Every structure is written in structure tokens, then in C-alpha cells.
């Protein structure tokens, strides 16, 4: 589902080029879950952004769900993200004017979906029940705690039944019991043949995934 081959990412800076990822290789199969660990600033989020077609490698090749991401223009990349990827960001990016339910349904606003609205709404409500927010459907983000906002973001990431799920610290602001519940939900998606890549500092979460890779000096080990 994900194949990164000799991927390098370099950024310009006033002091000169800064290489964050260097000749990085990664393969993740459908139905597999992988934890990416490493110190802050090691490039973990940069890697997620590349896999998620939010940025482009400086060199190397990156194929996700059968697409060569380097060959996609901006519009094609946006369509690809909407159809095939689910993101859980550290910053939740919820729309403040929308209710919890409406925020989960936002990814369905892009054209081309044929599913009827009632079926989509039922799936959104089911996801919100799974993350324990069935009593918050009509609340707005400012009425939620940070952990509740994260759970809305996780439900939103799953609404389109993505083939690849990318999660950046998905249990970072949750209590242990809720964190376990969220881990259960994400891992159930791999049983449906989705690939899951999680950036985490939580060793308990990492142990629950199929394997763990450590990002060191721009490369993955493990």
C-alpha cells in the first residue's frame, strides 16, 4: 500500500539546505500497522506529510495506494487525499462554525461520492459513538475539551473509509482508557485492509501495532 524508495526531503534555510529525510525506505502492506518513533524534530511529521501528498520529496519515489505521488498535480493530489487517505493531525483543524457531526461529514463535501446522505450520516454517528461522543453531535468545537476535539478529528479521518490512515500522536491528549479505545478503533481499520502509520511517543500504543520503525538521522531503522 505504501512504498517509499530512497526518499530525501531537504528544506532551504538562511543557513543553507537542511536535510530532514535522507534516502529513506519504507514499505507498508494493506492490513499492516506501523509505529514511527524517534525524538522530536527527527522528521516524523515530515514523513507523514509526504505519504499524505501534502508535500513532495526532494528526490526518491513514493507510491501510495497504487499512485505515484510525484506525478500528481495539486488538484489530483487533493482528490487522491479525499478518496484514499485519512489524516489525524496534532492540530485538529476542526471548523469552529460547524457542529461535531458536521465536522465529521466535511470530507464528504468534495464531489463524486455516490453514497446517499442517510447512509453517510449513519456511519458518522456510528463513528462518534465509537469514540464516545454520541452525546456531543450538536456541540461546537469550543464546547469540547482538547481530548474530545481529537476524537472528533479521528472520526472525521475515518468517515471516507480510507485505504491509508496517517495519525500524528493520536492518543497524545487522551486518558489511558480513552487512548486504548482509540487504538482499538484504529486497529480495526487494518482488519478492513487499510494500512495504518502512526507517529507516537507512546510505547504502549507502539507495542500494539504490527511493527515499530525508529527514525534516526533521516532514515528508518527496524
NORGIZI-V220893 format. One record per run of one state. SS is the DSSP state (A for helix, B for strand, O for the rest). FROM is the first residue (numbers start at 1). LEN is the number of residues. Records with the same first field share a line. If there is no record, write none. Layout:
SS = FROM-LEN ; FROM-LEN
//
This chain:
O = 1-1 ; 12-6 ; 29-4 ; 38-6 ; 52-7 ; 65-2 ; 72-2 ; 89-10 ; 110-7 ; 131-9 ; 144-2 ; 159-5 ; 169-7 ; 192-3 ; 200-3 ; 209-2 ; 217-2 ; 222-1
B = 2-10 ; 18-11 ; 33-5 ; 59-6 ; 67-2 ; 85-4 ; 99-1 ; 140-1 ; 164-5 ; 195-5 ; 211-6 ; 219-3
A = 44-8 ; 69-3 ; 74-11 ; 100-10 ; 117-14 ; 141-3 ; 146-13 ; 176-16 ; 203-6
//
